[in-house]
Amino acid sequence: MLIPHDTRIALETVVDLVNTAPEAGAGDGLADVPALYGFAQRHHISGVGTLGDKDLRAVQDVRTRFAEIFAAPDARTAAELVNGLVAAAGTTPQLTNHDGYDWHVHYFAPDASVSDHLAADCGMALAFIVVAGEQERLRRCEAPDCRDAFVDLSRNRSRRYCSSRTCGNRLHVAAYRARRREAAG
């Protein structure tokens, strides 16, 4: 599946945003305005001005709506959720080249709020996945103690864990140790 660079970045951003939710693990990763600033900085979200509690609540709402898209049982439901999210953000597609990147499309309006920026750009990245018939690539980690979101970009859609180095490796080691105990006992 060929995914343009800007879409891949938006997918990484939406996954990281969903994984800040308290139910994703170790507390709320967007519990306060400084955490929101940090998130915006880590993901190079352009045009972020002064942020406040209203922005924080709006981004937390967008996060919840993205999580609903990951949980959608079928493409029709995912499409309806994406359409509502993107429409509410007031998308304004614009071609741009900045920060060393070649021409790509930004979907958010100039001077958009950080929540509208995320809803528009990340929502369109999720729309790309749904349009490509690849909604099943929007997954949650199968490790019993982890429910992090991820986008399975493997060729054969076989990825089961958010990270093969952490969750995948931990489960493989546990299974190996269980087999060894069984063989020894």
PLY file of the C-alpha trace (Angstrom):
ply
format ascii 1.0
element vertex 185
property float x
property float y
property float z
element edge 184
property int vertex1
property int vertex2
end_header
0.00 0.00 0.00
1.56 3.26 -1.13
0.96 6.03 1.40
2.24 9.56 0.73
4.64 11.00 3.29
2.22 13.62 4.65
-0.51 10.99 5.10
1.91 8.71 6.93
2.86 11.57 9.29
-0.83 12.33 9.92
-1.49 8.64 10.66
1.40 8.61 13.15
-0.05 11.73 14.77
-3.55 10.28 15.09
-2.16 7.06 16.60
-0.10 9.02 19.12
-3.13 11.17 19.94
-5.41 8.16 20.49
-2.71 6.57 22.66
-2.67 9.58 25.00
-6.13 8.59 26.26
-6.26 7.37 29.86
-7.72 4.03 28.81
-4.71 3.43 26.55
-2.34 2.88 29.44
-0.54 5.02 31.98
-2.92 7.92 32.61
-3.99 10.80 30.44
-1.15 11.95 28.18
-3.09 15.18 27.52
-4.14 16.01 31.05
-3.22 19.68 30.89
-2.31 22.54 28.56
1.49 22.03 28.86
1.00 18.41 27.72
-0.97 19.71 24.73
1.86 22.12 23.88
4.31 19.22 24.11
2.17 17.06 21.82
1.88 19.87 19.27
5.64 20.44 19.37
6.52 16.72 19.02
4.28 16.46 15.98
5.34 19.77 14.41
1.79 21.08 14.29
2.08 24.42 12.54
0.32 27.60 13.54
-0.20 26.72 17.19
-0.62 29.98 19.04
-1.67 30.45 22.62
-3.49 27.39 23.93
-5.90 27.20 26.82
-8.31 24.86 28.57
-10.86 25.25 25.77
-8.26 23.98 23.26
-7.37 21.10 25.55
-11.01 20.00 25.87
-11.49 20.30 22.09
-8.42 18.15 21.35
-9.53 15.59 23.94
-12.89 15.46 22.12
-11.15 14.94 18.77
-9.08 12.18 20.41
-12.28 10.43 21.52
-13.73 10.68 18.02
-10.55 9.22 16.51
-10.76 6.32 18.97
-14.32 5.70 17.77
-13.01 5.43 14.20
-10.45 2.82 15.29
-13.30 0.89 16.97
-15.70 1.18 14.02
-17.07 -2.25 13.11
-17.11 -1.59 9.36
-16.06 0.85 6.65
-19.50 2.50 6.44
-19.43 3.38 10.14
-15.82 4.57 9.90
-16.71 6.72 6.87
-19.65 8.33 8.69
-17.43 9.11 11.69
-14.64 10.54 9.51
-17.13 12.61 7.49
-18.60 14.14 10.63
-15.20 14.91 12.10
-13.77 16.47 8.94
-16.93 18.47 8.19
-16.97 19.94 11.70
-13.34 21.03 11.26
-14.19 23.17 8.23
-11.60 21.72 5.89
-9.92 23.96 3.36
-7.54 21.89 1.19
-4.39 23.79 0.23
-1.21 22.74 -1.53
1.89 23.68 0.43
5.62 22.97 0.62
7.43 23.78 3.83
10.08 22.56 6.24
11.96 20.70 3.51
8.93 18.71 2.33
7.82 18.72 -1.29
4.30 19.69 -2.30
1.56 18.12 -0.23
-1.98 18.93 0.87
-2.98 20.52 4.15
-6.68 20.15 4.83
-7.06 22.62 7.68
-8.03 26.24 7.16
-5.43 28.95 7.76
-5.51 30.01 11.44
-7.46 26.86 12.38
-7.51 25.84 16.02
-5.23 22.98 16.99
-8.26 20.67 17.33
-9.56 21.60 13.86
-6.03 21.18 12.47
-5.84 17.65 13.90
-9.41 16.77 12.92
-8.91 17.92 9.33
-5.42 16.60 8.54
-5.62 13.38 10.55
-9.25 12.84 9.58
-8.29 13.01 5.91
-5.47 10.53 6.52
-8.01 8.14 8.04
-10.32 8.84 5.08
-7.47 7.74 2.78
-7.32 4.41 4.64
-11.09 3.89 4.40
-11.21 4.88 0.70
-8.40 2.42 -0.05
-10.54 -0.35 1.49
-7.99 -0.78 4.26
-10.02 0.12 7.37
-8.99 -3.17 9.00
-5.47 -1.73 9.22
-6.69 0.52 12.06
-6.03 -1.75 15.00
-5.50 -2.10 18.72
-2.57 -4.03 20.19
-3.42 -7.66 20.96
-1.15 -7.86 23.99
-3.37 -8.56 27.02
-1.98 -5.63 29.02
-1.89 -3.13 26.14
-4.67 -1.64 24.03
-2.62 0.97 22.18
-3.80 1.93 18.72
-1.65 1.46 15.64
-1.96 1.42 11.86
-0.84 -1.90 10.40
1.23 -0.93 7.38
2.71 -4.40 6.93
2.46 -5.82 3.45
0.25 -8.74 4.44
-1.74 -6.99 7.21
-0.34 -9.38 9.82
0.87 -7.03 12.54
-0.70 -7.85 15.90
1.17 -5.63 18.35
1.73 -1.90 18.65
5.45 -2.61 18.86
7.25 -5.82 18.02
10.11 -4.68 20.29
7.99 -4.25 23.39
4.61 -5.99 23.36
5.43 -8.57 20.70
8.80 -9.48 22.14
7.47 -9.62 25.71
4.72 -12.10 24.68
7.10 -14.21 22.61
9.55 -14.45 25.52
6.71 -15.36 27.91
5.51 -18.09 25.52
9.07 -19.40 25.15
9.53 -19.54 28.94
6.20 -21.32 29.34
7.23 -23.94 26.77
10.56 -24.41 28.54
8.84 -24.86 31.92
6.42 -27.34 30.37
9.24 -29.30 28.75
11.24 -29.33 32.00
8.26 -30.35 34.13
0 1
1 2
2 3
3 4
4 5
5 6
6 7
7 8
8 9
9 10
10 11
11 12
12 13
13 14
14 15
15 16
16 17
17 18
18 19
19 20
20 21
21 22
22 23
23 24
24 25
25 26
26 27
27 28
28 29
29 30
30 31
31 32
32 33
33 34
34 35
35 36
36 37
37 38
38 39
39 40
40 41
41 42
42 43
43 44
44 45
45 46
46 47
47 48
48 49
49 50
50 51
51 52
52 53
53 54
54 55
55 56
56 57
57 58
58 59
59 60
60 61
61 62
62 63
63 64
64 65
65 66
66 67
67 68
68 69
69 70
70 71
71 72
72 73
73 74
74 75
75 76
76 77
77 78
78 79
79 80
80 81
81 82
82 83
83 84
84 85
85 86
86 87
87 88
88 89
89 90
90 91
91 92
92 93
93 94
94 95
95 96
96 97
97 98
98 99
99 100
100 101
101 102
102 103
103 104
104 105
105 106
106 107
107 108
108 109
109 110
110 111
111 112
112 113
113 114
114 115
115 116
116 117
117 118
118 119
119 120
120 121
121 122
122 123
123 124
124 125
125 126
126 127
127 128
128 129
129 130
130 131
131 132
132 133
133 134
134 135
135 136
136 137
137 138
138 139
139 140
140 141
141 142
142 143
143 144
144 145
145 146
146 147
147 148
148 149
149 150
150 151
151 152
152 153
153 154
154 155
155 156
156 157
157 158
158 159
159 160
160 161
161 162
162 163
163 164
164 165
165 166
166 167
167 168
168 169
169 170
170 171
171 172
172 173
173 174
174 175
175 176
176 177
177 178
178 179
179 180
180 181
181 182
182 183
183 184
